[in-house]
């Protein structure tokens, strides 16, 4: 049985405890590997190695850093299929979906290749007589990322390219459910010429997470995951003086106006609800149909859901793979059953799906429920599976109020032909990312990703310009170079810039 080890000091690291965690293939339910689990001593070794490497890396020229990032970008392009196959084998998503994940992650590398422009400071000449002021951004030191299972390549890439390019050393703690892609990324960084120790990987469970949050040598932590854990990471990390950005859960809504293209809206919403088996923080688990759009939308969603082919992610023609674990499958089934018992109408029921030859895999089919009660878990909770609920309202104002009543504020979308309603929705909806006739409004890498309310704990969104600000500290230098023959007199009064 293959064992997946940590990556420290530019090489696999087999030290630490002998404890391991099984890694499963979701399509078969079989154990495919054993994952080493880090204890506090392994995390400490990674931090000490990273700190030593960061001192030199932080002083490395921007030209050298960007050269390495360009090499890394090309290596990721070259190894896209290798990364995608690792993701499919351990996560279950289709190969096309996994390739798309790698591509969107690579866009942050694109941004990091221009870090010399993105991290420029400002300069003011003559702020006072003979006084100039300039600002610069400097790295924090050693930073860490704790990432979820649903995007084992893309979400870490929202973090480490910018952290590394700005001069930090980065320690990644990926999900224990699909860890292999992180080690391949580490190998590619080494091939790109990144100095040993600047990028490390420690695997494990909550023990590793707590060791990262508690370690005094780690200056900042980035996290993406569920809201309860995001809150925990924020509170524990901040209590120990760390800078923390913790992105939490979501329950994104898509509002459908009667004036919109209903067939288009249904196809887009189905893609957002069932792509990657619904295991996306920007998935669309709730559709809000306004007035006459209701019956038409439900009929169109039925057609879209029924045409999706479910099976192993590496099989040609498959549109949706399994969910990540048996527990995840049971959660979808439980929420579906409870909603139907509470009065929801099953439009498409995926609970009884069986995939021939993969009976032990974690499969559940696309499910669409109409007229769902707002009190049920299927609507209120982050199900994180291929379950789409449809709620009906009479007016735009009701729809907007419903979306804004959610404790989450990650993303929201509207499907309409009305510029007036689209603009109102974009300005009035309480969400950090908004789609207009776009189901999954994930920003491109030169913007920043992040939600509102219980979808974000911290002051900074992730990647893009806010990513640069998160991984650096601003410093302002005020300087004066007086002439020897014209001395400047000191004053006991508070200095004024008008002098």
N, C-alpha and C positions, 0 to 999 in steps of 0.2 A: 504494500500500500504506500503510495507516494505521500511524503510529508512536505508541507509547505512551511518554509522557515522564514524568519525575519530577514531584513536586509539592513545591515549596519556597516559603516566604514567601507562602502563600495563593494560588498560581497555578502553572500548568504551567511546568516548567523544562526548557529545551532545551539547556542547556550541557553541558559535559563532552566525553567522547570521542565519536567517530562510530560506535563499535562498537555493534551491535545483536544481539539474539537473536530467532529466529523464534518466534512463538506459533501453535500449531496448534489446529485444531478436531478433537478426538479422534474425532468421528463420521465425518469424511471424510478425515482425514489431511492436509488442506490447510492451508497457512499462511494465517492470518487477519489477522496484524498483525506488526509489528516492534517489539521492545522495546528502548528505550535502556538501556545498561548504565552504571552509575555507576562512576567510579574514586574514588580517595581524595580528590581535589579536590572532587568533587561531594558526597561524604559530609561533608567538612570544611565546605563552605558550608552544608549543611543543619544541621550542629551549631551553627555560629556564629549562624545565623538563629534556631534554636530556643533557644539560650542567652539571646539578647537578648529574645526574646518571653517566656521563662519567668520572668524577673525580675519582670515586671509581673503575669503570670498567677498566679504563686505567691502574690502579695500580694492577689489579687482575693478578695473576700468569698465565703464558701461559698454565700450566697444567689444571687450572680451566677453562680457556677459551676454550681449545680444548675439554675438557669433555662436555661442553655445546654444542659445535658444533657437536660432535658425536651424542649426543641425538637428536639434531635438524635434523640431517641427517636421523636418524631412523624414526623420526616422519614424515618427508616428504615422505619417502618410504611407510610408513603405510597409509598415507593419499593421495597417488597419485591419486586414483580414485575420491576422494572428490574434490581435486584441479582441476582435469581434467573436471569434470562435471560443476564446476563454470565457467571455461574457455569456454567450449562449449556453455553454456547457454547465456553468455554475448558477446563472440567473434564470435561464429558460427562455428569454426573449428571442424573437426570430433573428436570423443573421442580418437581414436588411435593417431591422431596428437597431441591432447592436452596431452595425457600421455607421448608422446615422448618429448614434451616441458618440462614437469616436470622432466623427466629423465635427459635431458641435463642441466637443471638448477641445479639439484642435484649434477652434476659433479663438480660444483664450490664449493658446500658444501664439497665434498670429498677433494678438494684442500685445503679448509679452515681448515679442520681437521688436516692438517699437517702444520699449520701456524708456529709452533715452528721451523720447518726446513726452511720454505720459508722466514722467517723474520730474520734469523741469520745474525749477523754482521761479521766483520773481525777483526783479531788480528795480530799485528806485534810486536814481542819482539825485543828489542835492535835496534830500528830505529836510535837512537843516543846513546851515552854513558849513560847507565842507564835510557834511555827513552823508554817507550813502547807506542804504539798507537793502539787504538781499535775503532771500529765504532759500532753504534747501531741505530736501527730504532724505532722511537716513534710515537704514534698516533697524528693526527692533532687536534682532539677534536670532534666537532659536524660536521658531513658531511651529504649531502643530495643527493637523486637520483630522477630524473624526468624521467619517463619511458613511452613508447608508448603502444598503444592498442594491437599491433599484437602479443606480447609475454608477457602477464600479469604476468606470473610466471618466465619464464626463464630470461628475461632481468633484472628484479630487482635482481634476484639471481646472475647475473654477478657482482653485486655491493655489496649488503649488507652482504653476508657471509664474504668476505674479509675485508670489512670496520669494521665489528663488531669483527671479530677474531683478528684484529690488534689493538684493544683497543679503537676504536671510538664509538660514539653513532651515529645512522643512522636514518634519517627522509626520508621516502618514499612518493613521490607524484605520485601515479599511474595515468594512463589514466582514465578520467571520463567515458569512454565508457565501460570498463570492470573492475570495481574496487574491486569486492568481494574477489578475490583470495588474494589480499594484506592483507585484514583483517584476513583471515584464517592463513596466514603466521605469522601474529602478534600473534595470539592465540597459534600457535605451538611454537614460541619462548618463550612465557611465560611458556608453559608446559615443555619446555626443561630446564627451570631454569634461563633464561636470566633475569637479574635484570630489574625491571620496569623502563621505560624511555630510555633504551638503544636502543630500536627499536620502532619507532613511524610511524604512517600513517596519513597524512593530505590529504584530497580529495579536488578537486576543479578544477578551470579553470585558466586562465592567471593571475587572481588576486593572487592565491596561488603561482604560479610560480614566479611572480615578487617579492612577499614577501620573498620567499626563496632566490632569487638572490640578494636582497637588504639587507638581515638581517646580521648585523655585527657579530652575534654569530655563523654563519655557515662558516666553513673554506674552504670547497670544495664542488663542485657540479658535479655530473655525469649526463649526459643526453644522451638519444638515441631518435632520431626522424628525422624529415625532415631537409633538408639542410638549408632552410631559418630560421627555429627556432633554429637549432644548432648554426648557426652564431650569432643569437640574444643572445642566452644563453651565449655563449663564450664572446661576447663583453660586455654584461651588467655585468656578474659575474666577469670577469677579471677587469673591471673598478672599482669594489668595493673591489679589493684585494683578490679575491678568486682564489683558484686553480680550474681549470675547464677542464674537458674532455667532449667534445660534439661530439657525433657520429651522422653524418648526413645521407643523402639519398644515393641512389645507382641506377645504371642502368647497371646491370651486364651482360656481354656477355659470350656466350659459342661458341667457335670456333670449327667447325667440319671439320677435314681433310678427303680427299677421301680415305686414307689408313685405316681409323678406322672402327670399327664395327658399322655400321650405325644404325642397330636395337637397339643395346645397347645404343648408343648415344641418339637416339630418346626417348627411355624409360626414361633415366636419365634426359634429358632436360625437358620432359613433367612433370616429378615429380617435378623438380625445378621450373617450370613455374606455375603449377597449384596446387601444394600442398599448403594447407592453403589459397586457393583461390588467390594465388599470393601475399598475404600480408606478405611478408618477405623482410627484407632489403638484404638478400642473395638470393632472388629469381633470376630466369633466364628469364628476359623478352625479351632478344635479342639473337637469334641464328645466327651465321655467317657461312654460308656454302661456302666451297671453291671448286670451279670447279665442277667436276663430282659428288660431294657429294650432290649438291643442290636438284635435282629431287628425289633422293632416300630418303633424309632426310625429305623432305616435305611430301612425301607419307607415311613414317613411323610415322611422327608426327600426320598426319590425323588419322591414326589408333589408336594411343595412346590417342588422345584427345576424339575421338568418343566413346571409351570404358569407359570413366570416368562417374560414376554415381553421379549426383548432387542431394543434398537434405539436410534435417536437419542433423546436425552433430551427433546427438544421435541415428540416425537410422542405423541399421545394413546394411552393404554393401555399404554405401555411401562413395565415395572417395573424394568429395569436397563439402564443405558447402557454405553458403552465404558469401558475403562481409559484412563489418562491418556496413555500413549505406546505406540509400537510395542515398545519395550524392556520395558515392563511386561507387555504381552501375551505376549511371548516368555518372560518369566520364569515366568508362570503355567503356560504350556505345558511348559516345561522341568521344573519341579518336579513336575507331574502325570505326565509320562512317566517320570521317575526313580522316583517312588513306585510306579507300576504295575510297572515292571521289577523293583523290589525286593519285589514280592508283594502290593501293595495291590489291592483289588478295586474296579474302576470301577463305581460305582452310576449316576452320571450323568456323562457325559464331554462337556465343553464345548469341547474343543480344535478341533473341526472346524466351529465355527459360522461361518456367513456371513450377513450382513444384505444383502438385495437392495437394490441401489442405493447401498450404502455399503461396497463391497468393500474399499476402502482404509482404512476406519475401523479403530480399535483394539479390535475386539470379540473377546471370548472368553466362552463361555457358562458358566452355573453348573455347577460340578463338585463331585461328592461322591465321596469315596474311603473305602471301608470297610477295616477291619483294616490300618491304616497302620502301618508299622514306625516305631518311635520314633527310629531312626537316620537317617531320610530328611529332606531339606531341607523337604519339604512339611509335615512336622510340626514340625521344630525351628526353622525360620526364619520371619521375618515376611514372608510371601509378598506381602501387600498386594494381593490380587486375589480373584476369586470362586471360591476353592478351599476347600472344607470337608473336613477329615479327621475320620474317626471312629475312635476308639480304644476297645477293650473291656477292661474289668476286672471282677473278681468282687465286690469289696466297696467300701464307702464309704471305708475307710481307704486302699485302693490308689489310689482316685481322688484323694483329698486329697494323698497323697504325690506322685502324678504331677504334679498342678497345682503343688505347691510346689517341685518339682524344676526348674521352668523358671527360666532366668536373668532372665526378665522378671517384673514384678509390677504390671502396669497395672490389669487388671480380671479378675474371675472371676465365674461365675454358677452357681447350682444350681437345678435344677427338681425339686421334690419336694412331697409333701403332708405331710411330717413336720416339725413344728416343731422337734423335737429335732435332726434332721440339719441343718436350715436354720440353726439357731442355732450348732451346732458348726462348720459350714462358715464362717459369717460371722466367727466368732471365731478360727478356726485357719488359714484360708487366708492365704497370704502375698501379698496384693495390696492396693493402696490403695483400690480401689473394688469393691464386691461387690453382685451382683444376686441376689435371691431370687425366682425365677420371673420375672425381668426379664433380657433378654439383653444389653442395653447399659446398664449402670448409670452413665451419665454424670450427675454430680450437678447439681442445679439451681443457679442462679447465686449464691444466697446461702449455698451451701456452697462448698467448694474442690475443684478437680480435680487429681488427681495420683496417680502410682503409686509403687511401691516398687522396690527392687533396680535392675536396669539400665533401668528405665523412667523414672527421675528422677535428675538430677544437680543437687544444690542442696538447700537447706534448706526452701524454700517451695513449696507447691502453687500452682496458678494460680487466679485470680479469687476472688470471695467474700472472707471475712475475711482469708485469707492473702494475697490479692492486695493488699489495703490495706496490710498489714504490709510486703509486699515493696517497694512503691513509696513508702514513707515511712520516716522515721527517728524513733525515739522520743526525746523530750527530757523530762527531769524537772527541775522548778524547785522549789527549796527556798527559802522566803522568810520573813523576820522583819521586822516593823516596830515596833521598840522605841519605847516612850514616851520623850519627851525628859526627863521628870522621874524616870524609873526606868531608868537606864542598865544595860545588860547587860555584865557583866564578861567579858572574854576569858580563856581558860585555855590554858596550854601543853599540857594533857593532851588526849588524843583525845576529841572531844565525845561525850556520851552523850545519847540521846533521853529518858532518865529525868530529866534535869536540868530 
